[in-house]
Amino acid sequence: MPIVTIQVTREGTAPGAASLTAEEKAALIKGSSELLRDVLGKPLESTFEVDTDNWGWGGVPVQEFRRRRTTQTG
């Protein structure tokens, strides 16, 4: 399954304004999960949000995994 990344700029917000509200984040999670369900048939129960600080791959933190992978292929 794909990994979906949503990035929202702070453009148009007041200086020092918080990024997204909890309600906006929830709406983005719901909408993107429903998109994956509707387009790819991925069940809502198997769609989850992951903070990369809490994600590992290949026995190492994901940031380290990605660094190693870039070094090997670059």
HTML snippet that shows the backbone in 3Dmol.js (N, CA, C, O; Angstrom):
<script src="https://3Dmol.org/build/3Dmol-min.js"></script>
<div id="view" style="width:600px;height:400px;position:relative"></div>
<script>
const pdb = `
ATOM      1  N   MET A   1       0.831  -1.177   0.000  1.00  0.00           N
ATOM      2  CA  MET A   1       0.000   0.000   0.000  1.00  0.00           C
ATOM      3  C   MET A   1       0.877   1.243   0.000  1.00  0.00           C
ATOM      4  O   MET A   1       2.007   1.213   0.488  1.00  0.00           O
ATOM      5  N   PRO A   2       0.371   2.301  -0.531  1.00  0.00           N
ATOM      6  CA  PRO A   2       1.148   3.537  -0.569  1.00  0.00           C
ATOM      7  C   PRO A   2       1.252   4.189   0.806  1.00  0.00           C
ATOM      8  O   PRO A   2       0.461   3.921   1.710  1.00  0.00           O
ATOM      9  N   ILE A   3       2.236   5.035   0.926  1.00  0.00           N
ATOM     10  CA  ILE A   3       2.350   5.896   2.086  1.00  0.00           C
ATOM     11  C   ILE A   3       1.894   7.274   1.623  1.00  0.00           C
ATOM     12  O   ILE A   3       2.415   7.808   0.644  1.00  0.00           O
ATOM     13  N   VAL A   4       0.946   7.834   2.310  1.00  0.00           N
ATOM     14  CA  VAL A   4       0.406   9.139   1.948  1.00  0.00           C
ATOM     15  C   VAL A   4       0.952  10.172   2.918  1.00  0.00           C
ATOM     16  O   VAL A   4       0.841  10.011   4.134  1.00  0.00           O
ATOM     17  N   THR A   5       1.534  11.221   2.388  1.00  0.00           N
ATOM     18  CA  THR A   5       2.055  12.306   3.201  1.00  0.00           C
ATOM     19  C   THR A   5       1.285  13.569   2.864  1.00  0.00           C
ATOM     20  O   THR A   5       1.134  13.919   1.693  1.00  0.00           O
ATOM     21  N   ILE A   6       0.803  14.249   3.883  1.00  0.00           N
ATOM     22  CA  ILE A   6       0.099  15.506   3.685  1.00  0.00           C
ATOM     23  C   ILE A   6       0.941  16.598   4.319  1.00  0.00           C
ATOM     24  O   ILE A   6       1.274  16.533   5.502  1.00  0.00           O
ATOM     25  N   GLN A   7       1.281  17.596   3.526  1.00  0.00           N
ATOM     26  CA  GLN A   7       2.037  18.729   4.028  1.00  0.00           C
ATOM     27  C   GLN A   7       1.211  19.980   3.785  1.00  0.00           C
ATOM     28  O   GLN A   7       0.732  20.214   2.675  1.00  0.00           O
ATOM     29  N   VAL A   8       1.050  20.774   4.819  1.00  0.00           N
ATOM     30  CA  VAL A   8       0.259  21.994   4.735  1.00  0.00           C
ATOM     31  C   VAL A   8       1.155  23.165   5.078  1.00  0.00           C
ATOM     32  O   VAL A   8       1.770  23.187   6.144  1.00  0.00           O
ATOM     33  N   THR A   9       1.236  24.143   4.183  1.00  0.00           N
ATOM     34  CA  THR A   9       2.050  25.325   4.465  1.00  0.00           C
ATOM     35  C   THR A   9       1.318  26.236   5.436  1.00  0.00           C
ATOM     36  O   THR A   9       0.102  26.132   5.596  1.00  0.00           O
ATOM     37  N   ARG A  10       2.044  27.113   6.072  1.00  0.00           N
ATOM     38  CA  ARG A  10       1.441  28.088   6.977  1.00  0.00           C
ATOM     39  C   ARG A  10       1.076  29.371   6.225  1.00  0.00           C
ATOM     40  O   ARG A  10       0.681  30.366   6.834  1.00  0.00           O
ATOM     41  N   GLU A  11       1.208  29.336   4.930  1.00  0.00           N
ATOM     42  CA  GLU A  11       0.898  30.498   4.103  1.00  0.00           C
ATOM     43  C   GLU A  11      -0.521  30.986   4.380  1.00  0.00           C
ATOM     44  O   GLU A  11      -1.463  30.195   4.432  1.00  0.00           O
ATOM     45  N   GLY A  12      -0.658  32.282   4.555  1.00  0.00           N
ATOM     46  CA  GLY A  12      -1.970  32.853   4.798  1.00  0.00           C
ATOM     47  C   GLY A  12      -2.375  32.876   6.260  1.00  0.00           C
ATOM     48  O   GLY A  12      -3.479  33.314   6.586  1.00  0.00           O
ATOM     49  N   THR A  13      -1.495  32.409   7.154  1.00  0.00           N
ATOM     50  CA  THR A  13      -1.813  32.448   8.581  1.00  0.00           C
ATOM     51  C   THR A  13      -1.028  33.581   9.239  1.00  0.00           C
ATOM     52  O   THR A  13      -0.045  34.075   8.686  1.00  0.00           O
ATOM     53  N   ALA A  14      -1.461  33.970  10.384  1.00  0.00           N
ATOM     54  CA  ALA A  14      -0.783  35.047  11.115  1.00  0.00           C
ATOM     55  C   ALA A  14       0.571  34.551  11.621  1.00  0.00           C
ATOM     56  O   ALA A  14       0.713  33.369  11.934  1.00  0.00           O
ATOM     57  N   PRO A  15       1.565  35.435  11.707  1.00  0.00           N
ATOM     58  CA  PRO A  15       2.870  35.027  12.257  1.00  0.00           C
ATOM     59  C   PRO A  15       2.706  34.414  13.645  1.00  0.00           C
ATOM     60  O   PRO A  15       1.984  34.944  14.489  1.00  0.00           O
ATOM     61  N   GLY A  16       3.375  33.308  13.863  1.00  0.00           N
ATOM     62  CA  GLY A  16       3.306  32.636  15.149  1.00  0.00           C
ATOM     63  C   GLY A  16       2.058  31.806  15.359  1.00  0.00           C
ATOM     64  O   GLY A  16       1.889  31.202  16.419  1.00  0.00           O
ATOM     65  N   ALA A  17       1.178  31.764  14.368  1.00  0.00           N
ATOM     66  CA  ALA A  17      -0.057  30.987  14.505  1.00  0.00           C
ATOM     67  C   ALA A  17       0.264  29.495  14.541  1.00  0.00           C
ATOM     68  O   ALA A  17       1.198  29.026  13.890  1.00  0.00           O
ATOM     69  N   ALA A  18      -0.515  28.781  15.301  1.00  0.00           N
ATOM     70  CA  ALA A  18      -0.357  27.322  15.354  1.00  0.00           C
ATOM     71  C   ALA A  18      -0.656  26.750  13.983  1.00  0.00           C
ATOM     72  O   ALA A  18      -1.375  27.359  13.192  1.00  0.00           O
ATOM     73  N   SER A  19      -0.100  25.573  13.700  1.00  0.00           N
ATOM     74  CA  SER A  19      -0.380  24.964  12.415  1.00  0.00           C
ATOM     75  C   SER A  19      -1.847  24.578  12.351  1.00  0.00           C
ATOM     76  O   SER A  19      -2.706  25.459  12.329  1.00  0.00           O
ATOM     77  N   LEU A  20      -2.151  23.333  12.320  1.00  0.00           N
ATOM     78  CA  LEU A  20      -3.537  22.892  12.173  1.00  0.00           C
ATOM     79  C   LEU A  20      -4.197  22.670  13.526  1.00  0.00           C
ATOM     80  O   LEU A  20      -3.537  22.328  14.508  1.00  0.00           O
ATOM     81  N   THR A  21      -5.491  22.867  13.558  1.00  0.00           N
ATOM     82  CA  THR A  21      -6.246  22.545  14.773  1.00  0.00           C
ATOM     83  C   THR A  21      -6.464  21.041  14.826  1.00  0.00           C
ATOM     84  O   THR A  21      -6.281  20.345  13.827  1.00  0.00           O
ATOM     85  N   ALA A  22      -6.850  20.548  15.976  1.00  0.00           N
ATOM     86  CA  ALA A  22      -7.143  19.116  16.120  1.00  0.00           C
ATOM     87  C   ALA A  22      -8.277  18.715  15.183  1.00  0.00           C
ATOM     88  O   ALA A  22      -8.264  17.618  14.625  1.00  0.00           O
ATOM     89  N   GLU A  23      -9.252  19.596  15.011  1.00  0.00           N
ATOM     90  CA  GLU A  23     -10.387  19.299  14.134  1.00  0.00           C
ATOM     91  C   GLU A  23      -9.941  19.224  12.676  1.00  0.00           C
ATOM     92  O   GLU A  23     -10.402  18.360  11.930  1.00  0.00           O
ATOM     93  N   GLU A  24      -9.054  20.119  12.270  1.00  0.00           N
ATOM     94  CA  GLU A  24      -8.549  20.093  10.892  1.00  0.00           C
ATOM     95  C   GLU A  24      -7.732  18.833  10.635  1.00  0.00           C
ATOM     96  O   GLU A  24      -7.859  18.210   9.580  1.00  0.00           O
ATOM     97  N   LYS A  25      -6.885  18.454  11.608  1.00  0.00           N
ATOM     98  CA  LYS A  25      -6.098  17.226  11.470  1.00  0.00           C
ATOM     99  C   LYS A  25      -7.017  16.016  11.352  1.00  0.00           C
ATOM    100  O   LYS A  25      -6.796  15.138  10.519  1.00  0.00           O
ATOM    101  N   ALA A  26      -8.047  15.977  12.189  1.00  0.00           N
ATOM    102  CA  ALA A  26      -8.990  14.856  12.146  1.00  0.00           C
ATOM    103  C   ALA A  26      -9.684  14.779  10.789  1.00  0.00           C
ATOM    104  O   ALA A  26      -9.881  13.690  10.251  1.00  0.00           O
ATOM    105  N   ALA A  27     -10.053  15.937  10.234  1.00  0.00           N
ATOM    106  CA  ALA A  27     -10.717  15.960   8.932  1.00  0.00           C
ATOM    107  C   ALA A  27      -9.781  15.472   7.825  1.00  0.00           C
ATOM    108  O   ALA A  27     -10.214  14.766   6.914  1.00  0.00           O
ATOM    109  N   LEU A  28      -8.498  15.846   7.899  1.00  0.00           N
ATOM    110  CA  LEU A  28      -7.531  15.371   6.907  1.00  0.00           C
ATOM    111  C   LEU A  28      -7.325  13.862   7.013  1.00  0.00           C
ATOM    112  O   LEU A  28      -7.245  13.173   5.996  1.00  0.00           O
ATOM    113  N   ILE A  29      -7.240  13.354   8.229  1.00  0.00           N
ATOM    114  CA  ILE A  29      -7.077  11.912   8.431  1.00  0.00           C
ATOM    115  C   ILE A  29      -8.293  11.170   7.888  1.00  0.00           C
ATOM    116  O   ILE A  29      -8.150  10.169   7.185  1.00  0.00           O
ATOM    117  N   LYS A  30      -9.474  11.655   8.209  1.00  0.00           N
ATOM    118  CA  LYS A  30     -10.712  11.011   7.746  1.00  0.00           C
ATOM    119  C   LYS A  30     -10.792  11.047   6.224  1.00  0.00           C
ATOM    120  O   LYS A  30     -11.072  10.030   5.590  1.00  0.00           O
ATOM    121  N   GLY A  31     -10.549  12.208   5.644  1.00  0.00           N
ATOM    122  CA  GLY A  31     -10.660  12.342   4.194  1.00  0.00           C
ATOM    123  C   GLY A  31      -9.656  11.496   3.433  1.00  0.00           C
ATOM    124  O   GLY A  31     -10.007  10.863   2.438  1.00  0.00           O
ATOM    125  N   SER A  32      -8.399  11.478   3.894  1.00  0.00           N
ATOM    126  CA  SER A  32      -7.384  10.685   3.196  1.00  0.00           C
ATOM    127  C   SER A  32      -7.632   9.188   3.374  1.00  0.00           C
ATOM    128  O   SER A  32      -7.382   8.404   2.459  1.00  0.00           O
ATOM    129  N   SER A  33      -8.121   8.793   4.542  1.00  0.00           N
ATOM    130  CA  SER A  33      -8.453   7.378   4.764  1.00  0.00           C
ATOM    131  C   SER A  33      -9.602   6.944   3.858  1.00  0.00           C
ATOM    132  O   SER A  33      -9.577   5.851   3.291  1.00  0.00           O
ATOM    133  N   GLU A  34     -10.601   7.799   3.728  1.00  0.00           N
ATOM    134  CA  GLU A  34     -11.734   7.484   2.853  1.00  0.00           C
ATOM    135  C   GLU A  34     -11.304   7.450   1.388  1.00  0.00           C
ATOM    136  O   GLU A  34     -11.819   6.646   0.611  1.00  0.00           O
ATOM    137  N   LEU A  35     -10.367   8.316   1.005  1.00  0.00           N
ATOM    138  CA  LEU A  35      -9.837   8.297  -0.353  1.00  0.00           C
ATOM    139  C   LEU A  35      -9.151   6.962  -0.653  1.00  0.00           C
ATOM    140  O   LEU A  35      -9.378   6.372  -1.709  1.00  0.00           O
ATOM    141  N   LEU A  36      -8.312   6.485   0.273  1.00  0.00           N
ATOM    142  CA  LEU A  36      -7.641   5.193   0.090  1.00  0.00           C
ATOM    143  C   LEU A  36      -8.653   4.054   0.018  1.00  0.00           C
ATOM    144  O   LEU A  36      -8.475   3.107  -0.749  1.00  0.00           O
ATOM    145  N   ARG A  37      -9.708   4.148   0.814  1.00  0.00           N
ATOM    146  CA  ARG A  37     -10.765   3.131   0.767  1.00  0.00           C
ATOM    147  C   ARG A  37     -11.472   3.157  -0.588  1.00  0.00           C
ATOM    148  O   ARG A  37     -11.650   2.114  -1.218  1.00  0.00           O
ATOM    149  N   ASP A  38     -11.869   4.337  -1.031  1.00  0.00           N
ATOM    150  CA  ASP A  38     -12.656   4.460  -2.254  1.00  0.00           C
ATOM    151  C   ASP A  38     -11.861   4.134  -3.511  1.00  0.00           C
ATOM    152  O   ASP A  38     -12.391   3.531  -4.444  1.00  0.00           O
ATOM    153  N   VAL A  39     -10.599   4.527  -3.541  1.00  0.00           N
ATOM    154  CA  VAL A  39      -9.793   4.336  -4.751  1.00  0.00           C
ATOM    155  C   VAL A  39      -9.101   2.982  -4.772  1.00  0.00           C
ATOM    156  O   VAL A  39      -9.060   2.320  -5.809  1.00  0.00           O
ATOM    157  N   LEU A  40      -8.555   2.565  -3.624  1.00  0.00           N
ATOM    158  CA  LEU A  40      -7.747   1.347  -3.580  1.00  0.00           C
ATOM    159  C   LEU A  40      -8.431   0.173  -2.873  1.00  0.00           C
ATOM    160  O   LEU A  40      -7.914  -0.945  -2.873  1.00  0.00           O
ATOM    161  N   GLY A  41      -9.590   0.434  -2.274  1.00  0.00           N
ATOM    162  CA  GLY A  41     -10.274  -0.628  -1.536  1.00  0.00           C
ATOM    163  C   GLY A  41      -9.611  -0.951  -0.208  1.00  0.00           C
ATOM    164  O   GLY A  41      -9.841  -2.026   0.345  1.00  0.00           O
ATOM    165  N   LYS A  42      -8.787  -0.037   0.322  1.00  0.00           N
ATOM    166  CA  LYS A  42      -8.095  -0.287   1.588  1.00  0.00           C
ATOM    167  C   LYS A  42      -9.065  -0.058   2.737  1.00  0.00           C
ATOM    168  O   LYS A  42      -9.645   1.023   2.834  1.00  0.00           O
ATOM    169  N   PRO A  43      -9.260  -1.046   3.614  1.00  0.00           N
ATOM    170  CA  PRO A  43     -10.193  -0.889   4.733  1.00  0.00           C
ATOM    171  C   PRO A  43      -9.777   0.244   5.659  1.00  0.00           C
ATOM    172  O   PRO A  43      -8.589   0.449   5.909  1.00  0.00           O
ATOM    173  N   LEU A  44     -10.754   0.973   6.161  1.00  0.00           N
ATOM    174  CA  LEU A  44     -10.465   2.063   7.091  1.00  0.00           C
ATOM    175  C   LEU A  44      -9.704   1.563   8.315  1.00  0.00           C
ATOM    176  O   LEU A  44      -8.870   2.285   8.860  1.00  0.00           O
ATOM    177  N   GLU A  45      -9.982   0.339   8.752  1.00  0.00           N
ATOM    178  CA  GLU A  45      -9.335  -0.213   9.953  1.00  0.00           C
ATOM    179  C   GLU A  45      -7.840  -0.419   9.766  1.00  0.00           C
ATOM    180  O   GLU A  45      -7.107  -0.517  10.750  1.00  0.00           O
ATOM    181  N   SER A  46      -7.369  -0.487   8.518  1.00  0.00           N
ATOM    182  CA  SER A  46      -5.939  -0.726   8.305  1.00  0.00           C
ATOM    183  C   SER A  46      -5.197   0.548   7.909  1.00  0.00           C
ATOM    184  O   SER A  46      -4.039   0.487   7.496  1.00  0.00           O
ATOM    185  N   THR A  47      -5.848   1.689   8.030  1.00  0.00           N
ATOM    186  CA  THR A  47      -5.213   2.967   7.750  1.00  0.00           C
ATOM    187  C   THR A  47      -4.912   3.638   9.076  1.00  0.00           C
ATOM    188  O   THR A  47      -5.795   3.755   9.926  1.00  0.00           O
ATOM    189  N   PHE A  48      -3.672   4.080   9.265  1.00  0.00           N
ATOM    190  CA  PHE A  48      -3.301   4.686  10.532  1.00  0.00           C
ATOM    191  C   PHE A  48      -2.295   5.796  10.319  1.00  0.00           C
ATOM    192  O   PHE A  48      -1.621   5.857   9.291  1.00  0.00           O
ATOM    193  N   GLU A  49      -2.205   6.665  11.298  1.00  0.00           N
ATOM    194  CA  GLU A  49      -1.268   7.786  11.268  1.00  0.00           C
ATOM    195  C   GLU A  49      -0.029   7.380  12.050  1.00  0.00           C
ATOM    196  O   GLU A  49      -0.130   6.778  13.119  1.00  0.00           O
ATOM    197  N   VAL A  50       1.134   7.711  11.514  1.00  0.00           N
ATOM    198  CA  VAL A  50       2.392   7.333  12.146  1.00  0.00           C
ATOM    199  C   VAL A  50       3.294   8.552  12.273  1.00  0.00           C
ATOM    200  O   VAL A  50       3.501   9.279  11.302  1.00  0.00           O
ATOM    201  N   ASP A  51       3.826   8.774  13.461  1.00  0.00           N
ATOM    202  CA  ASP A  51       4.850   9.785  13.677  1.00  0.00           C
ATOM    203  C   ASP A  51       6.192   9.105  13.436  1.00  0.00           C
ATOM    204  O   ASP A  51       6.463   8.068  14.041  1.00  0.00           O
ATOM    205  N   THR A  52       7.035   9.653  12.575  1.00  0.00           N
ATOM    206  CA  THR A  52       8.284   8.966  12.244  1.00  0.00           C
ATOM    207  C   THR A  52       9.193   8.766  13.451  1.00  0.00           C
ATOM    208  O   THR A  52      10.081   7.914  13.408  1.00  0.00           O
ATOM    209  N   ASP A  53       8.996   9.527  14.524  1.00  0.00           N
ATOM    210  CA  ASP A  53       9.775   9.299  15.740  1.00  0.00           C
ATOM    211  C   ASP A  53       9.440   7.949  16.365  1.00  0.00           C
ATOM    212  O   ASP A  53      10.226   7.409  17.143  1.00  0.00           O
ATOM    213  N   ASN A  54       8.291   7.414  16.030  1.00  0.00           N
ATOM    214  CA  ASN A  54       7.820   6.151  16.611  1.00  0.00           C
ATOM    215  C   ASN A  54       7.744   5.031  15.582  1.00  0.00           C
ATOM    216  O   ASN A  54       7.002   4.067  15.773  1.00  0.00           O
ATOM    217  N   TRP A  55       8.489   5.142  14.509  1.00  0.00           N
ATOM    218  CA  TRP A  55       8.380   4.187  13.414  1.00  0.00           C
ATOM    219  C   TRP A  55       9.745   3.604  13.116  1.00  0.00           C
ATOM    220  O   TRP A  55      10.726   4.337  12.992  1.00  0.00           O
ATOM    221  N   GLY A  56       9.811   2.289  13.001  1.00  0.00           N
ATOM    222  CA  GLY A  56      11.048   1.624  12.645  1.00  0.00           C
ATOM    223  C   GLY A  56      10.890   0.826  11.373  1.00  0.00           C
ATOM    224  O   GLY A  56       9.781   0.469  10.977  1.00  0.00           O
ATOM    225  N   TRP A  57      12.015   0.550  10.739  1.00  0.00           N
ATOM    226  CA  TRP A  57      11.998  -0.234   9.513  1.00  0.00           C
ATOM    227  C   TRP A  57      13.322  -0.967   9.434  1.00  0.00           C
ATOM    228  O   TRP A  57      14.377  -0.349   9.574  1.00  0.00           O
ATOM    229  N   GLY A  58      13.289  -2.241   9.218  1.00  0.00           N
ATOM    230  CA  GLY A  58      14.521  -3.003   9.106  1.00  0.00           C
ATOM    231  C   GLY A  58      15.340  -3.046  10.383  1.00  0.00           C
ATOM    232  O   GLY A  58      16.560  -3.201  10.341  1.00  0.00           O
ATOM    233  N   GLY A  59      14.662  -2.907  11.527  1.00  0.00           N
ATOM    234  CA  GLY A  59      15.347  -3.001  12.811  1.00  0.00           C
ATOM    235  C   GLY A  59      15.988  -1.715  13.288  1.00  0.00           C
ATOM    236  O   GLY A  59      16.674  -1.714  14.310  1.00  0.00           O
ATOM    237  N   VAL A  60      15.780  -0.611  12.571  1.00  0.00           N
ATOM    238  CA  VAL A  60      16.334   0.682  12.987  1.00  0.00           C
ATOM    239  C   VAL A  60      15.251   1.754  12.881  1.00  0.00           C
ATOM    240  O   VAL A  60      14.258   1.554  12.182  1.00  0.00           O
ATOM    241  N   PRO A  61      15.427   2.895  13.567  1.00  0.00           N
ATOM    242  CA  PRO A  61      14.470   3.981  13.397  1.00  0.00           C
ATOM    243  C   PRO A  61      14.369   4.366  11.915  1.00  0.00           C
ATOM    244  O   PRO A  61      15.369   4.332  11.199  1.00  0.00           O
ATOM    245  N   VAL A  62      13.190   4.724  11.463  1.00  0.00           N
ATOM    246  CA  VAL A  62      12.961   4.963  10.036  1.00  0.00           C
ATOM    247  C   VAL A  62      13.877   6.046   9.466  1.00  0.00           C
ATOM    248  O   VAL A  62      14.302   5.942   8.316  1.00  0.00           O
ATOM    249  N   GLN A  63      14.187   7.078  10.244  1.00  0.00           N
ATOM    250  CA  GLN A  63      15.081   8.122   9.723  1.00  0.00           C
ATOM    251  C   GLN A  63      16.472   7.543   9.433  1.00  0.00           C
ATOM    252  O   GLN A  63      17.094   7.905   8.435  1.00  0.00           O
ATOM    253  N   GLU A  64      16.958   6.653  10.293  1.00  0.00           N
ATOM    254  CA  GLU A  64      18.251   5.991  10.066  1.00  0.00           C
ATOM    255  C   GLU A  64      18.168   5.071   8.853  1.00  0.00           C
ATOM    256  O   GLU A  64      19.083   5.039   8.030  1.00  0.00           O
ATOM    257  N   PHE A  65      17.072   4.323   8.742  1.00  0.00           N
ATOM    258  CA  PHE A  65      16.876   3.449   7.587  1.00  0.00           C
ATOM    259  C   PHE A  65      16.940   4.254   6.295  1.00  0.00           C
ATOM    260  O   PHE A  65      17.623   3.861   5.349  1.00  0.00           O
ATOM    261  N   ARG A  66      16.233   5.373   6.253  1.00  0.00           N
ATOM    262  CA  ARG A  66      16.209   6.210   5.049  1.00  0.00           C
ATOM    263  C   ARG A  66      17.592   6.786   4.752  1.00  0.00           C
ATOM    264  O   ARG A  66      18.006   6.854   3.595  1.00  0.00           O
ATOM    265  N   ARG A  67      18.305   7.200   5.800  1.00  0.00           N
ATOM    266  CA  ARG A  67      19.654   7.737   5.599  1.00  0.00           C
ATOM    267  C   ARG A  67      20.558   6.681   4.978  1.00  0.00           C
ATOM    268  O   ARG A  67      21.290   6.962   4.029  1.00  0.00           O
ATOM    269  N   ARG A  68      20.506   5.473   5.513  1.00  0.00           N
ATOM    270  CA  ARG A  68      21.331   4.377   4.984  1.00  0.00           C
ATOM    271  C   ARG A  68      20.949   4.063   3.541  1.00  0.00           C
ATOM    272  O   ARG A  68      21.815   3.846   2.693  1.00  0.00           O
ATOM    273  N   ARG A  69      19.678   4.041   3.278  1.00  0.00           N
ATOM    274  CA  ARG A  69      19.188   3.728   1.925  1.00  0.00           C
ATOM    275  C   ARG A  69      19.653   4.779   0.929  1.00  0.00           C
ATOM    276  O   ARG A  69      20.047   4.442  -0.187  1.00  0.00           O
ATOM    277  N   THR A  70      19.612   6.046   1.319  1.00  0.00           N
ATOM    278  CA  THR A  70      20.066   7.129   0.438  1.00  0.00           C
ATOM    279  C   THR A  70      21.562   6.998   0.185  1.00  0.00           C
ATOM    280  O   THR A  70      22.024   7.201  -0.938  1.00  0.00           O
ATOM    281  N   THR A  71      22.315   6.663   1.215  1.00  0.00           N
ATOM    282  CA  THR A  71      23.766   6.509   1.080  1.00  0.00           C
ATOM    283  C   THR A  71      24.102   5.355   0.133  1.00  0.00           C
ATOM    284  O   THR A  71      25.022   5.464  -0.677  1.00  0.00           O
ATOM    285  N   GLN A  72      23.358   4.252   0.234  1.00  0.00           N
ATOM    286  CA  GLN A  72      23.609   3.082  -0.600  1.00  0.00           C
ATOM    287  C   GLN A  72      23.252   3.309  -2.061  1.00  0.00           C
ATOM    288  O   GLN A  72      23.934   2.805  -2.952  1.00  0.00           O
ATOM    289  N   THR A  73      22.181   4.070  -2.315  1.00  0.00           N
ATOM    290  CA  THR A  73      21.717   4.252  -3.686  1.00  0.00           C
ATOM    291  C   THR A  73      22.273   5.517  -4.316  1.00  0.00           C
ATOM    292  O   THR A  73      22.228   5.673  -5.537  1.00  0.00           O
ATOM    293  N   GLY A  74      22.795   6.422  -3.498  1.00  0.00           N
ATOM    294  CA  GLY A  74      23.237   7.717  -4.011  1.00  0.00           C
ATOM    295  C   GLY A  74      24.666   7.703  -4.346  1.00  0.00           C
ATOM    296  O   GLY A  74      25.205   8.716  -4.793  1.00  0.00           O
TER     297      GLY A  74
END
`;
const viewer = $3Dmol.createViewer("view");
viewer.addModel(pdb, "pdb");
viewer.setStyle({}, {cartoon: {color: "spectrum"}});
viewer.zoomTo();
viewer.render();
</script>
